[in-house]
Amino acid sequence: YAKGDCGHEWTLNDAVCDEIQAQLEARGVEVIRVDDVTGVTDISLAERVRRIQEFNPDMAISIHHNSAGSVNWCNATGIETYFSPLKPESEKLAKDIAQRLSESVGLHNRGAISTDQWQLYKPRQLASKGINSVLVEGGMMDGVNDIPIIASQDGVHKYAKAVSDSVLNWLECGL
């Protein structure tokens, strides 16, 4: 594997999103993606928030892979989730996803982090509109430890299953 082989982050995200969607729909959960599923067009964050708000879901999950922003490989590692403290239910879900994902892929759990610490647009905007949301960073794309895991089919499957299991638990039990 060579750094940059994944192309855009979207390639990794799309593989995980496809599998999450399949797993949740198989269990009767309606899933609406607000990105361009072809990967051709980058949909703005404002437009994604508008689409999510229009759908008014029980929750919105945003799937990502992190980067230290280095031009070289780095030793940064781990997964993390973000939530808005305006929606306490989102914090419960973020913590559950972080724990399940870390355990399933074997990467360091950097925790569930409040958007008060990082002004992330989507979780903040969605919470202000009354929508639960969690942003997931499923490993470091430029991390020497993480990339063999997150770029593998097994890693994609485990990422998707961890998120899907957390979502199903949240829907069924309210965590």
N, C-alpha and C positions, 0 to 999 in steps of 0.2 A: 504494500500500500504506500503510495506516495502522497505527501501533503498536497491538497488541492484536487485530488482525483475525484472527490465527491462533487466537484463543481460548486454550486451554490449550497448554502445550508438547506435550502428548500428540498434538495434531493434526499437528504437524510430525514428531514421532517416529514416529507410526503410518504416515505415508506412506513414510518411509525403511524402517521395519521390514517393511512389506508387500512392498516391492521387494526388500529383502535376502532375505526368505523365498522369494520367487518365483525369484530368481537362484540361490540355493543349492539349492533343491529341484529345479530344472531340471538341476542337476549331480549329483543323487543324494544330497545332504546332508539328513539329517533335521533339521528345525527345529521347536522347541517354543517358543511364546511363553508367558510367564508373567504377562503383563499382561492386563487385560480388553480384548480386541480390539474391543469395542463402544465403549470409552471412557467408559462410564457409571459404572463403579466404580473407585476408586483402590485397587489392591491394595497392602497394606503391604509395606515392604521385607523384613520378617521373613518374611512369607508367600511373597514371591517367592524368597527364599533357600531356604526350605523346599521349594518346588516344584522349584527347580533341583537341589537336593541329591537329591530323590527321583528325578529323571530321570538324574542323574549323567552329565552330558554331557562330551565332550572339552574343551569350553570354553563359557563364557557370555559373550555380548556384550550390553552394556547401551547402548542408543542414546538420546542426549540432545541437546539444544541448550542452550547456555549463556546466561547473562544477567548483566549487571553489576548488576542489581537497581535500576536507575535508573528513576525515573518519567518521565524524558525520554529521548530518543534519546541514545546515547553514541557515542564513537569507538572503544570497545573492539572488537577484532577477533581472529579466529583460531579455530583448532581445537586441541583437546588431547585426550589419552587418559590414562587412569589405570590402574595395575596394582598388584598387591601384590608386594613383593619376596620374599615367601614362595614365589612361583611364578615362577622365572626365565623359563620359557617364555612366561608372560604378558607379560613386559617385551618380549621379541622381537616378539610379535604387536602390542603397543601401539605400538612404534616403527614397525613396518611400516604399520599403519593410519594413524598420524599423517602419515607421509611421503606415502603414496598419496592420502589425503584432501586434504591441503594442496595437493598438486600438481594434483589433479583439479578442485577447485573454485576454486583460485586464492586461497585465504585463508592468512594467516600460520600457520605451524606453531609453536604454543606448546610443543610437545614431548610426550613420554611422561613422565608424572609419577608418582613412587612414592606409594603411599598412606601412606608414612611421613610425607610432607609434609602430606597432607590425609587426615583420618580418615574416608574414605568407607566407608560401611557394607557395601555389597554386595561390592566387591572384597576387602575385608578378611575378611568372614565366609566368602566362598566359598573363598578361599585357605586359611583355617584348616580347611576341610573337604576340602582337597586338590583343589579344582576351579580350573582356569585360568579367569581372567576378565579382561575389559577393559571399562572404561567409556569411552564415546566422547562427547565434546562437539563437535558438528559445526557450530559457528559461534554467533555472538551474536545472539539474538532481538531484542535492543534496540540492536544495532549498526547504524549507518547504512550501513556498508560491507557488512555480512554479510547483512542481511535480504533484499535483492533476490536474492541468490544462493540462500540456503537455503530461501526460500519459493517458488522457481520449480521447475517440473517438471524442468528440466535439472539444477538443483542437487540435487534429491532423487535423481535417477538417478545423478549422479556420486558422491554420498555413498554410496548403496547399492552401487554398483559397486566403489568403493574398498574398502569393508569386505568385500564378498563376495570380491573378488580376494585380499585379505590372508588371509581365513579359508581359502580354497581352497589358497593357497600354504602356509599353516601346516599344514593337514591332510595335504597331499601331501608336503611337504618337511621339515616340522618347523622351518621357518625356520632 
